[in-house]
Amino acid sequence: MSQHHLLADILRNVLQIDKDFTDSTPLLGAIAEFDSMAVIAVITQLEDQLGIEINDDEISAEVFESFGQLRQFVEQKQAA
């Protein structure tokens, strides 16, 4: 499964929505279900499913601004 599909599946499952995601899809502030609790749930799923560790100081609204921003962040974490 590609990185894009895995990340999209995590978002659909956590947010319990049926939505297609592109890099330009806005997230935080644009999707009603995407609140602070959803951010925590997404982070937990990313850590569990991808084996990455996300520190509190790495989390910002900018990371969750769009699907593309989040995808790039995840790719950087995996490359580290």
Phi and psi in radians as a Rosetta constraint file:
Dihedral C 1 N 2 CA 2 C 2 CIRCULARHARMONIC -1.254 0.35
Dihedral N 2 CA 2 C 2 N 3 CIRCULARHARMONIC 2.798 0.35
Dihedral C 2 N 3 CA 3 C 3 CIRCULARHARMONIC -0.984 0.35
Dihedral N 3 CA 3 C 3 N 4 CIRCULARHARMONIC -0.763 0.35
Dihedral C 3 N 4 CA 4 C 4 CIRCULARHARMONIC -1.043 0.35
Dihedral N 4 CA 4 C 4 N 5 CIRCULARHARMONIC -0.850 0.35
Dihedral C 4 N 5 CA 5 C 5 CIRCULARHARMONIC -1.158 0.35
Dihedral N 5 CA 5 C 5 N 6 CIRCULARHARMONIC -0.696 0.35
Dihedral C 5 N 6 CA 6 C 6 CIRCULARHARMONIC -1.116 0.35
Dihedral N 6 CA 6 C 6 N 7 CIRCULARHARMONIC -0.810 0.35
Dihedral C 6 N 7 CA 7 C 7 CIRCULARHARMONIC -1.121 0.35
Dihedral N 7 CA 7 C 7 N 8 CIRCULARHARMONIC -0.729 0.35
Dihedral C 7 N 8 CA 8 C 8 CIRCULARHARMONIC -1.091 0.35
Dihedral N 8 CA 8 C 8 N 9 CIRCULARHARMONIC -0.716 0.35
Dihedral C 8 N 9 CA 9 C 9 CIRCULARHARMONIC -1.104 0.35
Dihedral N 9 CA 9 C 9 N 10 CIRCULARHARMONIC -0.721 0.35
Dihedral C 9 N 10 CA 10 C 10 CIRCULARHARMONIC -1.054 0.35
Dihedral N 10 CA 10 C 10 N 11 CIRCULARHARMONIC -0.818 0.35
Dihedral C 10 N 11 CA 11 C 11 CIRCULARHARMONIC -1.108 0.35
Dihedral N 11 CA 11 C 11 N 12 CIRCULARHARMONIC -0.773 0.35
Dihedral C 11 N 12 CA 12 C 12 CIRCULARHARMONIC -1.079 0.35
Dihedral N 12 CA 12 C 12 N 13 CIRCULARHARMONIC -0.725 0.35
Dihedral C 12 N 13 CA 13 C 13 CIRCULARHARMONIC -1.190 0.35
Dihedral N 13 CA 13 C 13 N 14 CIRCULARHARMONIC -0.818 0.35
Dihedral C 13 N 14 CA 14 C 14 CIRCULARHARMONIC -1.149 0.35
Dihedral N 14 CA 14 C 14 N 15 CIRCULARHARMONIC -0.789 0.35
Dihedral C 14 N 15 CA 15 C 15 CIRCULARHARMONIC -1.444 0.35
Dihedral N 15 CA 15 C 15 N 16 CIRCULARHARMONIC -0.212 0.35
Dihedral C 15 N 16 CA 16 C 16 CIRCULARHARMONIC 0.939 0.35
Dihedral N 16 CA 16 C 16 N 17 CIRCULARHARMONIC 0.887 0.35
Dihedral C 16 N 17 CA 17 C 17 CIRCULARHARMONIC -2.275 0.35
Dihedral N 17 CA 17 C 17 N 18 CIRCULARHARMONIC 2.773 0.35
Dihedral C 17 N 18 CA 18 C 18 CIRCULARHARMONIC -1.927 0.35
Dihedral N 18 CA 18 C 18 N 19 CIRCULARHARMONIC 1.700 0.35
Dihedral C 18 N 19 CA 19 C 19 CIRCULARHARMONIC -2.493 0.35
Dihedral N 19 CA 19 C 19 N 20 CIRCULARHARMONIC 2.494 0.35
Dihedral C 19 N 20 CA 20 C 20 CIRCULARHARMONIC -1.577 0.35
Dihedral N 20 CA 20 C 20 N 21 CIRCULARHARMONIC 2.475 0.35
Dihedral C 20 N 21 CA 21 C 21 CIRCULARHARMONIC -2.063 0.35
Dihedral N 21 CA 21 C 21 N 22 CIRCULARHARMONIC 2.349 0.35
Dihedral C 21 N 22 CA 22 C 22 CIRCULARHARMONIC -2.091 0.35
Dihedral N 22 CA 22 C 22 N 23 CIRCULARHARMONIC 2.961 0.35
Dihedral C 22 N 23 CA 23 C 23 CIRCULARHARMONIC -1.010 0.35
Dihedral N 23 CA 23 C 23 N 24 CIRCULARHARMONIC -0.491 0.35
Dihedral C 23 N 24 CA 24 C 24 CIRCULARHARMONIC -1.566 0.35
Dihedral N 24 CA 24 C 24 N 25 CIRCULARHARMONIC -0.002 0.35
Dihedral C 24 N 25 CA 25 C 25 CIRCULARHARMONIC -1.159 0.35
Dihedral N 25 CA 25 C 25 N 26 CIRCULARHARMONIC 2.075 0.35
Dihedral C 25 N 26 CA 26 C 26 CIRCULARHARMONIC -1.252 0.35
Dihedral N 26 CA 26 C 26 N 27 CIRCULARHARMONIC 2.549 0.35
Dihedral C 26 N 27 CA 27 C 27 CIRCULARHARMONIC -2.005 0.35
Dihedral N 27 CA 27 C 27 N 28 CIRCULARHARMONIC -1.511 0.35
Dihedral C 27 N 28 CA 28 C 28 CIRCULARHARMONIC -1.071 0.35
Dihedral N 28 CA 28 C 28 N 29 CIRCULARHARMONIC 2.161 0.35
Dihedral C 28 N 29 CA 29 C 29 CIRCULARHARMONIC 1.575 0.35
Dihedral N 29 CA 29 C 29 N 30 CIRCULARHARMONIC -0.260 0.35
Dihedral C 29 N 30 CA 30 C 30 CIRCULARHARMONIC -1.887 0.35
Dihedral N 30 CA 30 C 30 N 31 CIRCULARHARMONIC -0.441 0.35
Dihedral C 30 N 31 CA 31 C 31 CIRCULARHARMONIC -1.954 0.35
Dihedral N 31 CA 31 C 31 N 32 CIRCULARHARMONIC 2.048 0.35
Dihedral C 31 N 32 CA 32 C 32 CIRCULARHARMONIC -0.958 0.35
Dihedral N 32 CA 32 C 32 N 33 CIRCULARHARMONIC -0.639 0.35
Dihedral C 32 N 33 CA 33 C 33 CIRCULARHARMONIC -1.273 0.35
Dihedral N 33 CA 33 C 33 N 34 CIRCULARHARMONIC -0.259 0.35
Dihedral C 33 N 34 CA 34 C 34 CIRCULARHARMONIC -1.542 0.35
Dihedral N 34 CA 34 C 34 N 35 CIRCULARHARMONIC 1.427 0.35
Dihedral C 34 N 35 CA 35 C 35 CIRCULARHARMONIC -1.916 0.35
Dihedral N 35 CA 35 C 35 N 36 CIRCULARHARMONIC -2.999 0.35
Dihedral C 35 N 36 CA 36 C 36 CIRCULARHARMONIC -1.095 0.35
Dihedral N 36 CA 36 C 36 N 37 CIRCULARHARMONIC -0.607 0.35
Dihedral C 36 N 37 CA 37 C 37 CIRCULARHARMONIC -1.199 0.35
Dihedral N 37 CA 37 C 37 N 38 CIRCULARHARMONIC -0.635 0.35
Dihedral C 37 N 38 CA 38 C 38 CIRCULARHARMONIC -1.166 0.35
Dihedral N 38 CA 38 C 38 N 39 CIRCULARHARMONIC -0.657 0.35
Dihedral C 38 N 39 CA 39 C 39 CIRCULARHARMONIC -1.026 0.35
Dihedral N 39 CA 39 C 39 N 40 CIRCULARHARMONIC -0.802 0.35
Dihedral C 39 N 40 CA 40 C 40 CIRCULARHARMONIC -1.101 0.35
Dihedral N 40 CA 40 C 40 N 41 CIRCULARHARMONIC -0.746 0.35
Dihedral C 40 N 41 CA 41 C 41 CIRCULARHARMONIC -1.131 0.35
Dihedral N 41 CA 41 C 41 N 42 CIRCULARHARMONIC -0.698 0.35
Dihedral C 41 N 42 CA 42 C 42 CIRCULARHARMONIC -1.120 0.35
Dihedral N 42 CA 42 C 42 N 43 CIRCULARHARMONIC -0.788 0.35
Dihedral C 42 N 43 CA 43 C 43 CIRCULARHARMONIC -1.040 0.35
Dihedral N 43 CA 43 C 43 N 44 CIRCULARHARMONIC -0.786 0.35
Dihedral C 43 N 44 CA 44 C 44 CIRCULARHARMONIC -1.049 0.35
Dihedral N 44 CA 44 C 44 N 45 CIRCULARHARMONIC -0.786 0.35
Dihedral C 44 N 45 CA 45 C 45 CIRCULARHARMONIC -1.126 0.35
Dihedral N 45 CA 45 C 45 N 46 CIRCULARHARMONIC -0.716 0.35
Dihedral C 45 N 46 CA 46 C 46 CIRCULARHARMONIC -1.061 0.35
Dihedral N 46 CA 46 C 46 N 47 CIRCULARHARMONIC -0.792 0.35
Dihedral C 46 N 47 CA 47 C 47 CIRCULARHARMONIC -1.101 0.35
Dihedral N 47 CA 47 C 47 N 48 CIRCULARHARMONIC -0.781 0.35
Dihedral C 47 N 48 CA 48 C 48 CIRCULARHARMONIC -1.191 0.35
Dihedral N 48 CA 48 C 48 N 49 CIRCULARHARMONIC -0.809 0.35
Dihedral C 48 N 49 CA 49 C 49 CIRCULARHARMONIC -1.434 0.35
Dihedral N 49 CA 49 C 49 N 50 CIRCULARHARMONIC -0.475 0.35
Dihedral C 49 N 50 CA 50 C 50 CIRCULARHARMONIC -1.895 0.35
Dihedral N 50 CA 50 C 50 N 51 CIRCULARHARMONIC -0.123 0.35
Dihedral C 50 N 51 CA 51 C 51 CIRCULARHARMONIC 1.185 0.35
Dihedral N 51 CA 51 C 51 N 52 CIRCULARHARMONIC 0.528 0.35
Dihedral C 51 N 52 CA 52 C 52 CIRCULARHARMONIC -1.868 0.35
Dihedral N 52 CA 52 C 52 N 53 CIRCULARHARMONIC 2.824 0.35
Dihedral C 52 N 53 CA 53 C 53 CIRCULARHARMONIC -2.070 0.35
Dihedral N 53 CA 53 C 53 N 54 CIRCULARHARMONIC 2.200 0.35
Dihedral C 53 N 54 CA 54 C 54 CIRCULARHARMONIC -1.964 0.35
Dihedral N 54 CA 54 C 54 N 55 CIRCULARHARMONIC 2.063 0.35
Dihedral C 54 N 55 CA 55 C 55 CIRCULARHARMONIC -1.457 0.35
Dihedral N 55 CA 55 C 55 N 56 CIRCULARHARMONIC 2.663 0.35
Dihedral C 55 N 56 CA 56 C 56 CIRCULARHARMONIC -0.965 0.35
Dihedral N 56 CA 56 C 56 N 57 CIRCULARHARMONIC -0.666 0.35
Dihedral C 56 N 57 CA 57 C 57 CIRCULARHARMONIC -1.294 0.35
Dihedral N 57 CA 57 C 57 N 58 CIRCULARHARMONIC -0.109 0.35
Dihedral C 57 N 58 CA 58 C 58 CIRCULARHARMONIC -1.607 0.35
Dihedral N 58 CA 58 C 58 N 59 CIRCULARHARMONIC -0.185 0.35
Dihedral C 58 N 59 CA 59 C 59 CIRCULARHARMONIC -1.571 0.35
Dihedral N 59 CA 59 C 59 N 60 CIRCULARHARMONIC 2.155 0.35
Dihedral C 59 N 60 CA 60 C 60 CIRCULARHARMONIC -2.551 0.35
Dihedral N 60 CA 60 C 60 N 61 CIRCULARHARMONIC 2.872 0.35
Dihedral C 60 N 61 CA 61 C 61 CIRCULARHARMONIC -1.079 0.35
Dihedral N 61 CA 61 C 61 N 62 CIRCULARHARMONIC -0.553 0.35
Dihedral C 61 N 62 CA 62 C 62 CIRCULARHARMONIC -1.064 0.35
Dihedral N 62 CA 62 C 62 N 63 CIRCULARHARMONIC -0.677 0.35
Dihedral C 62 N 63 CA 63 C 63 CIRCULARHARMONIC -1.071 0.35
Dihedral N 63 CA 63 C 63 N 64 CIRCULARHARMONIC -0.621 0.35
Dihedral C 63 N 64 CA 64 C 64 CIRCULARHARMONIC -1.775 0.35
Dihedral N 64 CA 64 C 64 N 65 CIRCULARHARMONIC 0.289 0.35
Dihedral C 64 N 65 CA 65 C 65 CIRCULARHARMONIC -1.151 0.35
Dihedral N 65 CA 65 C 65 N 66 CIRCULARHARMONIC -0.735 0.35
Dihedral C 65 N 66 CA 66 C 66 CIRCULARHARMONIC -2.541 0.35
Dihedral N 66 CA 66 C 66 N 67 CIRCULARHARMONIC 2.893 0.35
Dihedral C 66 N 67 CA 67 C 67 CIRCULARHARMONIC -1.046 0.35
Dihedral N 67 CA 67 C 67 N 68 CIRCULARHARMONIC -0.726 0.35
Dihedral C 67 N 68 CA 68 C 68 CIRCULARHARMONIC -1.095 0.35
Dihedral N 68 CA 68 C 68 N 69 CIRCULARHARMONIC -0.718 0.35
Dihedral C 68 N 69 CA 69 C 69 CIRCULARHARMONIC -1.076 0.35
Dihedral N 69 CA 69 C 69 N 70 CIRCULARHARMONIC -0.780 0.35
Dihedral C 69 N 70 CA 70 C 70 CIRCULARHARMONIC -1.149 0.35
Dihedral N 70 CA 70 C 70 N 71 CIRCULARHARMONIC -0.741 0.35
Dihedral C 70 N 71 CA 71 C 71 CIRCULARHARMONIC -1.062 0.35
Dihedral N 71 CA 71 C 71 N 72 CIRCULARHARMONIC -0.771 0.35
Dihedral C 71 N 72 CA 72 C 72 CIRCULARHARMONIC -1.098 0.35
Dihedral N 72 CA 72 C 72 N 73 CIRCULARHARMONIC -0.725 0.35
Dihedral C 72 N 73 CA 73 C 73 CIRCULARHARMONIC -1.050 0.35
Dihedral N 73 CA 73 C 73 N 74 CIRCULARHARMONIC -0.814 0.35
Dihedral C 73 N 74 CA 74 C 74 CIRCULARHARMONIC -1.096 0.35
Dihedral N 74 CA 74 C 74 N 75 CIRCULARHARMONIC -0.748 0.35
Dihedral C 74 N 75 CA 75 C 75 CIRCULARHARMONIC -1.090 0.35
Dihedral N 75 CA 75 C 75 N 76 CIRCULARHARMONIC -0.685 0.35
Dihedral C 75 N 76 CA 76 C 76 CIRCULARHARMONIC -1.134 0.35
Dihedral N 76 CA 76 C 76 N 77 CIRCULARHARMONIC -0.700 0.35
Dihedral C 76 N 77 CA 77 C 77 CIRCULARHARMONIC -1.140 0.35
Dihedral N 77 CA 77 C 77 N 78 CIRCULARHARMONIC -0.684 0.35
Dihedral C 77 N 78 CA 78 C 78 CIRCULARHARMONIC -1.233 0.35
Dihedral N 78 CA 78 C 78 N 79 CIRCULARHARMONIC -0.539 0.35
Dihedral C 78 N 79 CA 79 C 79 CIRCULARHARMONIC -1.354 0.35
Dihedral N 79 CA 79 C 79 N 80 CIRCULARHARMONIC -0.355 0.35
